[in-house]
Amino acid sequence: MGRIRLAACTLVNAFTSSRTARYDVRTVAMTTPAADERQADVIVVGAGPGGSTAASYLAQSGLSVLLLEKTAFPREKVCGDGLTPRAVKQLVRLGIDIDGPGWARHRGLRILGGGHRLELPWPELAEYPGYGLVRTRIDFDEILARHAQKNGARLLECTAVTGPVLDDAGRVVGVTARSLDPEGRKAGDDVSFRAPLVIAADGVSSRLGLSVGRVKRADRPMGVAVRTYYTSPRHDDEWLESWLELWDDDPERGGLLPGYGWIFGVGDGTVNVGLGILNTSVAFRGVDYKDLLRRWLDHTPEEWGLREHNRTSPVRGAALPMGFNRKPHYADGLLLIGDAAGMVNPFNGEGIAYAMESAELAADVVTQALSRTSTVSRERVLQGYARALGQRYGGYYTLGRWFVAAIGKPPVMRTLTSRGLHHPLLMQFALKLLANLTDPHDGDAMDRIVNAMSKIAPAA
């Protein structure tokens, strides 16, 4: 992997574009771009799913786009690798070839808990496809980043953004960044990149957002997830499998934890296995997540192969920022998308679809704003980004916050697990609610109930 990253930092980072590329094979450090190459209509910070999606749409609209990524592809990210129909819709809209090799298709969700086992197909909807996908993030993120390049975005890898560039009024008008070597060490001086608008897609920590005062909200839920890979005969399972019973073994805190374990077949001989826990439980800070993962897997059948000698990668963890935990989503020339804006779904921990959806929305708003001829008109359009996010997700995320507060109490979680799986029709409704999969206009009774609940709930 080190040799791959070295080649990427050396060759790609002279300055890469789908239209022009200037390579320097003599040094590891990025060749400092000329002054005109440090100018763009939009700068996108972070080439994860959200950042690359935004860069693709912006470049397709004819804008000049700089996409800055602190690592080099291919690179790992902690994730379950499962893509729901919401994410599949975004991939189709982008024009990604999801029928090519490496994509594992799944039919729906298999749920285990309370002594029950239930298989729930993804709903048949006009709005979303009736299937999901699995693709490892080491492939997935690079596919989207290269797609952005093909669409005309200029990608700089091994380029760490160190802070914002502000004008006299305190408006973000660019960023400073430095090149890194393959080990993440400084390999060059800071340089400035300029653009009238900047999109922060730099993940849960969002150092760029934090640098201009966008702090995380303490009244929003957070989660922690850990995951790893095992070789397993279950690698080609047609269902995403979710285990609802994760137990805290501390007698002082003992109880059913608010979260779930997963087993997702990757289709290449391995499975992605992990678990996620919410901070609404008193056990949140006291749990040894790696030990909890091991104890859960020790109770799975031996023939599945989910044992230490079959593990193919380290157990890694990540935070899950939920329910709009960083605001405002737009102010003073900076837009936040995806995890940087805390857009993970509180109900199920899904983040990729919301990163890509918010990226599409941000790209549309930015494109429209930059077409306006006056500052007042441009700002009016940009302010619409936050309003649109609130209308689309605000009420739904409020329902999610109420839900995670409730299941943080072990008796509530135990009741839902033991009794809910008795009722397949109720679980079909739960799947639509938890995965946010409804038709907005011509849906069935379940769709209308979920949509009405989301509309009535206050968006905060």
C-alpha positions as CSV (number, residue, x, y, z in Angstrom):
1,M,0.0,0.0,0.0
2,G,2.9,2.4,0.8
3,R,4.3,2.0,-2.7
4,I,0.9,2.7,-4.2
5,R,0.4,5.8,-2.1
6,L,4.0,7.0,-3.0
7,A,3.2,6.6,-6.7
8,A,-0.1,8.4,-6.3
9,C,1.5,11.4,-4.4
10,T,4.3,11.5,-6.9
11,L,2.5,11.2,-10.2
12,V,-1.0,12.5,-9.6
13,N,-0.1,15.6,-7.6
14,A,1.9,17.5,-10.1
15,F,-1.5,18.9,-10.8
16,T,-4.2,16.5,-12.2
17,S,-7.1,17.3,-14.4
18,S,-9.2,15.2,-16.7
19,R,-8.2,17.7,-19.4
20,T,-4.6,18.5,-18.6
21,A,-2.0,16.8,-16.4
22,R,1.5,17.9,-15.5
23,Y,3.6,15.1,-14.0
24,D,6.8,15.3,-12.1
25,V,8.3,11.8,-11.3
26,R,11.4,13.2,-9.7
27,T,10.0,14.2,-6.3
28,V,7.4,12.9,-3.9
29,A,6.2,16.4,-3.0
30,M,3.5,18.1,-5.0
31,T,4.7,20.5,-7.6
32,T,3.4,23.9,-6.5
33,P,0.6,24.9,-8.9
34,A,1.1,28.1,-10.8
35,A,-1.0,31.1,-9.7
36,D,-3.7,30.7,-12.3
37,E,-4.0,27.0,-11.3
38,R,-4.8,28.0,-7.7
39,Q,-7.9,29.9,-8.8
40,A,-11.3,28.3,-9.4
41,D,-15.0,29.1,-9.3
42,V,-15.5,26.6,-6.4
43,I,-13.1,24.8,-4.0
44,V,-14.3,21.5,-2.6
45,V,-12.4,20.3,0.5
46,G,-12.4,16.5,0.8
47,A,-12.8,13.9,-1.9
48,G,-15.1,11.5,0.0
49,P,-18.5,10.6,-1.5
50,G,-19.9,14.0,-0.8
51,G,-17.0,16.1,-2.0
52,S,-16.5,14.1,-5.2
53,T,-20.2,14.1,-6.0
54,A,-20.4,17.9,-5.5
55,A,-17.3,18.3,-7.7
56,S,-18.8,16.1,-10.5
57,Y,-22.0,18.1,-10.6
58,L,-20.2,21.5,-10.5
59,A,-17.8,20.5,-13.2
60,Q,-20.6,19.2,-15.4
61,S,-22.3,22.6,-15.1
62,G,-19.3,24.3,-16.6
63,L,-17.7,25.7,-13.4
64,S,-14.0,25.4,-12.7
65,V,-13.6,23.2,-9.6
66,L,-10.6,22.4,-7.3
67,L,-11.1,19.2,-5.3
68,L,-8.5,19.0,-2.5
69,E,-7.9,15.7,-0.7
70,K,-5.4,15.2,2.1
71,T,-4.7,11.5,1.4
72,A,-3.9,9.6,-1.8
73,F,-6.1,7.1,-3.5
74,P,-6.7,4.3,-2.9
75,R,-7.3,4.9,0.8
76,E,-9.4,3.3,3.5
77,K,-12.4,4.7,5.4
78,V,-14.3,3.1,8.3
79,C,-17.7,2.2,6.9
80,G,-20.1,-0.7,6.6
81,D,-19.8,-0.5,2.8
82,G,-23.5,-1.0,2.4
83,L,-25.4,1.3,0.0
84,T,-29.1,1.6,0.4
85,P,-31.5,2.4,-2.5
86,R,-31.1,6.1,-1.7
87,A,-27.4,5.9,-2.4
88,V,-28.0,3.7,-5.5
89,K,-30.2,6.4,-6.9
90,Q,-27.4,8.9,-6.6
91,L,-24.9,6.6,-8.3
92,V,-27.3,6.1,-11.2
93,R,-27.9,9.9,-11.5
94,L,-24.1,10.4,-11.6
95,G,-23.7,7.9,-14.4
96,I,-21.5,5.4,-12.4
97,D,-21.4,1.9,-14.0
98,I,-22.9,-0.1,-11.2
99,D,-23.2,-3.2,-13.4
100,G,-19.5,-3.6,-13.7
101,P,-17.3,-5.9,-11.6
102,G,-16.9,-5.3,-7.9
103,W,-20.5,-4.3,-7.1
104,A,-22.4,-6.7,-4.9
105,R,-26.1,-6.4,-5.1
106,H,-28.5,-7.1,-2.2
107,R,-32.3,-7.5,-1.9
108,G,-33.0,-6.0,1.5
109,L,-32.4,-6.3,5.2
110,R,-32.3,-9.4,7.3
111,I,-33.0,-8.6,11.0
112,L,-32.2,-10.9,13.9
113,G,-33.2,-10.2,17.5
114,G,-35.4,-11.5,20.3
115,G,-35.2,-15.0,19.0
116,H,-36.6,-13.9,15.6
117,R,-35.3,-13.8,12.1
118,L,-37.0,-11.6,9.5
119,E,-36.1,-10.8,5.9
120,L,-37.5,-7.5,4.6
121,P,-37.0,-6.7,0.9
122,W,-36.3,-3.1,0.0
123,P,-39.7,-1.5,-0.9
124,E,-40.7,-1.2,-4.5
125,L,-40.9,2.6,-5.1
126,A,-41.1,5.0,-7.9
127,E,-38.5,7.3,-6.2
128,Y,-35.8,4.7,-5.5
129,P,-34.7,1.3,-7.0
130,G,-35.6,-1.9,-5.2
131,Y,-32.1,-3.0,-4.5
132,G,-29.0,-1.9,-2.7
133,L,-25.2,-2.4,-3.3
134,V,-22.0,-3.2,-1.4
135,R,-18.7,-1.7,-2.4
136,T,-15.7,-1.3,-0.2
137,R,-14.7,2.3,0.5
138,I,-11.2,1.7,-0.7
139,D,-12.7,1.3,-4.2
140,F,-15.9,3.4,-3.8
141,D,-14.3,6.7,-2.9
142,E,-11.7,6.5,-5.7
143,I,-14.4,5.6,-8.3
144,L,-16.3,8.8,-7.4
145,A,-13.1,10.9,-7.3
146,R,-12.0,9.7,-10.7
147,H,-15.5,10.3,-12.0
148,A,-15.2,13.9,-10.8
149,Q,-11.9,14.2,-12.7
150,K,-13.5,12.8,-15.9
151,N,-16.2,15.5,-15.6
152,G,-13.6,18.2,-15.4
153,A,-12.8,18.7,-11.8
154,R,-9.1,19.3,-10.9
155,L,-8.1,16.9,-8.1
156,L,-5.1,17.5,-5.8
157,E,-4.3,14.5,-3.6
158,C,-1.9,14.6,-0.6
159,T,-3.0,18.2,-0.1
160,A,-4.1,19.0,3.4
161,V,-6.2,22.2,3.9
162,T,-4.8,24.1,6.9
163,G,-7.3,26.9,7.1
164,P,-9.6,29.4,5.4
165,V,-8.6,32.5,3.5
166,L,-10.9,35.4,4.6
167,D,-11.5,38.7,3.1
168,D,-11.8,42.0,5.1
169,A,-15.4,41.2,5.9
170,G,-14.7,37.8,7.3
171,R,-16.0,35.9,4.2
172,V,-14.3,32.7,3.1
173,V,-12.7,33.3,-0.3
174,G,-10.4,30.4,-0.4
175,V,-8.2,28.0,1.7
176,T,-4.6,27.5,2.6
177,A,-3.1,24.1,2.0
178,R,0.2,22.2,2.1
179,S,1.4,19.1,0.4
180,L,2.0,15.9,2.3
181,D,4.3,12.9,1.7
182,P,2.8,9.4,1.6
183,E,3.1,9.1,5.4
184,G,1.1,12.2,6.0
185,R,4.1,14.5,6.8
186,K,4.5,18.0,5.6
187,A,6.3,18.0,2.2
188,G,5.9,21.7,1.2
189,D,5.0,25.2,2.2
190,D,1.5,26.4,2.6
191,V,0.0,27.9,-0.5
192,S,-3.3,29.7,-1.0
193,F,-6.2,28.6,-3.3
194,R,-8.9,31.1,-4.2
195,A,-12.5,30.8,-5.1
196,P,-15.6,32.9,-4.4
197,L,-17.3,29.8,-2.8
198,V,-15.9,26.9,-0.8
199,I,-17.6,23.6,0.1
200,A,-16.5,21.8,3.2
201,A,-16.7,18.0,2.7
202,D,-14.0,17.2,5.2
203,G,-15.8,14.7,7.4
204,V,-16.9,14.4,11.0
205,S,-14.1,16.6,12.4
206,S,-14.6,19.3,9.7
207,R,-11.6,21.3,10.7
208,L,-12.4,23.9,8.0
209,G,-15.9,24.4,9.5
210,L,-14.5,24.5,13.0
211,S,-11.9,27.1,12.0
212,V,-14.8,29.6,11.2
213,G,-16.8,28.8,14.3
214,R,-19.0,26.0,13.1
215,V,-18.9,23.9,16.3
216,K,-20.7,20.6,16.9
217,R,-24.0,20.9,18.7
218,A,-24.1,19.0,22.0
219,D,-27.9,18.4,21.7
220,R,-27.5,16.2,18.6
221,P,-26.9,12.4,18.8
222,M,-23.6,10.8,18.0
223,G,-22.6,7.3,17.3
224,V,-19.5,5.2,17.3
225,A,-18.9,2.4,14.8
226,V,-16.2,-0.2,14.5
227,R,-15.6,-2.6,11.7
228,T,-13.3,-5.1,10.1
229,Y,-13.3,-7.9,7.4
230,Y,-13.3,-11.7,7.6
231,T,-13.0,-14.3,5.0
232,S,-16.3,-16.1,5.1
233,P,-18.6,-18.4,3.0
234,R,-21.3,-15.8,3.6
235,H,-19.5,-13.3,1.3
236,D,-22.2,-13.6,-1.4
237,D,-25.3,-13.2,0.9
238,E,-28.1,-11.4,-0.9
239,W,-29.2,-9.7,2.3
240,L,-27.7,-7.1,4.5
241,E,-27.8,-8.7,8.0
242,S,-28.5,-6.7,11.1
243,W,-28.3,-8.0,14.7
244,L,-30.3,-6.0,17.2
245,E,-29.0,-7.5,20.4
246,L,-25.7,-6.1,21.7
247,W,-25.3,-6.5,25.4
248,D,-23.2,-4.5,27.8
249,D,-21.5,-7.0,30.2
250,D,-20.8,-4.5,33.0
251,P,-23.1,-5.4,35.9
252,E,-23.4,-1.7,36.8
253,R,-24.6,-0.7,33.4
254,G,-25.8,-4.0,32.1
255,G,-28.5,-3.9,29.5
256,L,-29.3,-4.0,25.9
257,L,-27.4,-1.4,24.0
258,P,-28.9,1.1,21.5
259,G,-27.3,0.0,18.3
260,Y,-26.8,-3.0,16.1
261,G,-24.2,-5.3,14.6
262,W,-23.9,-6.0,10.9
263,I,-22.7,-8.6,8.5
264,F,-22.5,-7.4,4.9
265,G,-21.3,-9.7,2.1
266,V,-18.7,-8.0,-0.1
267,G,-18.8,-10.6,-2.8
268,D,-15.0,-11.1,-3.0
269,G,-14.7,-13.9,-0.4
270,T,-14.9,-11.5,2.5
271,V,-17.6,-9.9,4.7
272,N,-17.7,-6.5,6.3
273,V,-18.5,-7.0,10.0
274,G,-19.1,-4.3,12.5
275,L,-21.3,-2.6,15.1
276,G,-22.5,0.8,16.0
277,I,-23.6,2.3,19.3
278,L,-25.4,5.5,20.1
279,N,-24.4,8.0,22.7
280,T,-27.9,8.0,24.2
281,S,-26.9,5.1,26.3
282,V,-25.2,5.5,29.7
283,A,-22.8,2.8,28.6
284,F,-21.6,4.8,25.6
285,R,-18.3,5.9,27.0
286,G,-17.6,2.8,29.0
287,V,-17.9,0.1,26.4
288,D,-14.8,-1.5,24.9
289,Y,-16.1,-1.7,21.4
290,K,-13.5,-4.1,20.0
291,D,-14.2,-6.5,22.9
292,L,-17.9,-6.1,22.3
293,L,-17.4,-7.0,18.7
294,R,-15.4,-10.1,19.6
295,R,-17.9,-11.3,22.2
296,W,-20.8,-10.9,19.7
297,L,-19.0,-12.8,17.0
298,D,-18.0,-15.6,19.4
299,H,-21.7,-16.4,19.5
300,T,-22.1,-16.7,15.7
301,P,-21.9,-20.2,14.1
302,E,-18.3,-21.5,13.7
303,E,-18.9,-22.3,10.1
304,W,-19.4,-18.7,9.2
305,G,-15.7,-18.1,9.8
306,L,-16.0,-15.0,11.9
307,R,-13.1,-15.8,14.1
308,E,-9.7,-14.2,14.7
309,H,-7.7,-16.4,12.4
310,N,-9.9,-15.4,9.5
311,R,-9.7,-11.6,10.1
312,T,-8.1,-9.8,7.2
313,S,-7.7,-6.3,8.5
314,P,-7.5,-4.3,11.8
315,V,-10.6,-3.4,13.7
316,R,-11.0,0.3,13.0
317,G,-13.5,2.8,14.5
318,A,-15.1,6.1,13.5
319,A,-17.6,8.7,14.9
320,L,-21.0,9.1,13.3
321,P,-22.3,12.8,13.4
322,M,-26.1,12.7,13.3
323,G,-29.1,14.9,12.9
324,F,-27.5,18.2,11.7
325,N,-25.0,18.4,14.5
326,R,-23.0,21.3,12.8
327,K,-24.7,24.5,11.7
328,P,-25.1,26.8,9.9
329,H,-24.9,24.9,6.8
330,Y,-24.2,28.0,4.8
331,A,-22.7,31.3,5.9
332,D,-20.1,33.7,4.6
333,G,-19.0,31.8,1.5
334,L,-18.8,28.4,3.1
335,L,-21.2,25.5,2.6
336,L,-21.1,22.3,4.6
337,I,-22.2,18.9,3.2
338,G,-22.3,15.3,4.4
339,D,-20.6,14.4,7.7
340,A,-19.1,17.9,7.9
341,A,-22.7,19.1,8.5
342,G,-23.7,16.1,10.7
343,M,-26.0,14.6,8.2
344,V,-25.9,10.9,9.2
345,N,-29.4,9.5,9.6
346,P,-30.1,9.0,13.4
347,F,-32.4,6.1,12.7
348,N,-29.9,3.8,11.0
349,G,-26.4,5.3,10.9
350,E,-26.5,5.8,7.1
351,G,-24.2,8.6,5.9
352,I,-23.2,8.1,2.3
353,A,-26.6,8.7,0.7
354,Y,-27.1,12.0,2.6
355,A,-23.6,13.1,1.8
356,M,-24.3,12.6,-1.9
357,E,-27.7,14.1,-1.8
358,S,-26.5,17.2,0.1
359,A,-23.7,17.5,-2.4
360,E,-26.1,17.5,-5.3
361,L,-28.2,20.1,-3.6
362,A,-25.2,22.3,-2.8
363,A,-23.9,22.0,-6.4
364,D,-27.2,23.2,-7.8
365,V,-27.4,26.1,-5.4
366,V,-23.8,27.1,-6.1
367,T,-24.3,26.9,-9.8
368,Q,-27.4,29.1,-9.6
369,A,-25.7,31.6,-7.3
370,L,-22.7,32.1,-9.4
371,S,-24.9,32.9,-12.4
372,R,-26.3,35.9,-10.6
373,T,-24.9,39.3,-11.4
374,S,-25.3,41.0,-8.0
375,T,-24.0,40.2,-4.5
376,V,-27.4,40.5,-3.0
377,S,-29.0,38.1,-5.5
378,R,-26.2,35.6,-5.1
379,E,-26.5,35.6,-1.3
380,R,-30.2,35.2,-1.5
381,V,-29.7,32.0,-3.6
382,L,-27.0,30.7,-1.2
383,Q,-29.2,31.2,1.9
384,G,-31.7,28.8,0.2
385,Y,-29.3,25.9,0.7
386,A,-29.9,25.7,4.5
387,R,-33.6,26.2,4.0
388,A,-33.8,23.4,1.4
389,L,-31.9,21.0,3.8
390,G,-34.3,21.9,6.6
391,Q,-37.3,21.2,4.4
392,R,-35.9,17.9,3.1
393,Y,-34.5,16.4,6.3
394,G,-35.3,18.7,9.3
395,G,-38.5,17.0,10.5
396,Y,-37.3,13.5,9.7
397,Y,-34.1,14.1,11.7
398,T,-36.1,15.4,14.6
399,L,-38.1,12.1,14.6
400,G,-34.7,10.3,14.5
401,R,-33.5,12.3,17.6
402,W,-36.6,11.3,19.5
403,F,-36.2,7.7,18.4
404,V,-32.5,7.4,19.6
405,A,-33.4,9.1,22.9
406,A,-36.0,6.4,23.5
407,I,-33.9,3.4,22.6
408,G,-31.1,4.7,24.8
409,K,-33.2,3.2,27.7
410,P,-32.6,-0.5,27.8
411,P,-36.2,-1.5,28.6
412,V,-37.4,0.4,25.5
413,M,-34.8,-1.3,23.3
414,R,-35.7,-4.7,24.8
415,T,-39.4,-4.2,24.2
416,L,-38.9,-3.1,20.6
417,T,-36.6,-6.0,19.9
418,S,-38.6,-8.7,21.5
419,R,-42.1,-7.7,20.4
420,G,-41.6,-5.7,17.2
421,L,-40.2,-8.6,15.2
422,H,-43.4,-10.6,15.8
423,H,-45.2,-8.3,13.4
424,P,-43.9,-8.4,9.8
425,L,-46.3,-5.6,8.7
426,L,-45.0,-3.3,11.5
427,M,-41.4,-4.2,10.5
428,Q,-42.1,-3.2,6.9
429,F,-43.3,0.2,8.2
430,A,-40.2,0.4,10.4
431,L,-38.0,-0.3,7.4
432,K,-39.5,2.5,5.5
433,L,-39.2,4.9,8.4
434,L,-35.7,3.9,9.5
435,A,-34.2,3.8,6.0
436,N,-36.2,6.9,4.9
437,L,-37.5,5.1,1.8
438,T,-40.9,6.5,0.8
439,D,-42.5,7.8,-2.3
440,P,-43.3,11.5,-1.8
441,H,-46.4,11.8,-3.9
442,D,-48.0,8.5,-4.9
443,G,-47.0,6.2,-2.1
444,D,-49.0,3.7,-0.1
445,A,-50.5,4.3,3.4
446,M,-47.1,3.6,5.1
447,D,-45.5,6.2,2.9
448,R,-48.1,8.8,3.7
449,I,-47.8,8.2,7.4
450,V,-44.0,8.5,7.4
451,N,-44.2,11.6,5.2
452,A,-46.8,13.2,7.4
453,M,-44.8,12.5,10.5
454,S,-41.7,14.1,9.0
455,K,-43.7,17.1,7.9
456,I,-45.4,17.7,11.3
457,A,-42.2,17.2,13.3
458,P,-40.4,20.5,14.0
459,A,-37.2,21.0,12.1
460,A,-34.6,22.3,14.5
